[in-house]
Amino acid sequence: MAKGAGERTDVLQGTLDLMVLKTLETMGPLHGYGIARRIEQMSDDLLKMNEGTVYASLMRLLQRRWISSSWGASENNRRARFYAITASGRRQLTKETENWGRIAGVMARLLRAAERS
């Protein structure tokens, strides 16, 4: 069943790593909770970010060396792990952004073709 207007939805499979990399490129170092909230804000709260899923993405990105991490103090002065995009992460972000543009173009063509049928 389709989601109603304004109803929150889950993140599309395969897009979370791209969103995390873009968020870190745009915002600079953030902790996991901050990354999740920023993505929700940028989607006008239409995307629902599960913190466990975000942390799984962060671990994947760390293993690939597309992000780095360091300990620091959060806004409320609690110890938090902050993540930052690396040079190889920026290169990957460029590739993923180009790939996403191609996929979005294909989807737009498919949806237009379906409307004409």
C-alpha positions, 0 to 999 in steps of 0.5 A: 500500500502506498504511503500517504503524503507527509507519512514517514518512510524507510530509507531506500536500500543502497542509499544510506551510505550515499546520504551519510557521505553527503551529510559529512561532506556538507556538514563536516564532522558529526556524531551518529545521532547528529547524522541521523537527525540531519538526514531526517531534517533534510528530507523534511522528516519524510525519511525515518532514520533507524539509529542501528541502521545508521551505525551499521552504515558508519561501520561499513564506511569506516571499514572501507576507509571512506570516513574516519572517526575520533572522540570528542564532546557532543553539544551536551558535553557528553563523550561522542564518536565523531565521523568525518569524510576522507579523501577516498570517501569524497572520491567515492561520493562523486562516483555514487552521486553520478551513479545515482543521477543515472538511476534517477534518470532511468526511473524518471523515464520508466515512470513517464513511459508507464504514465503514457501506457 
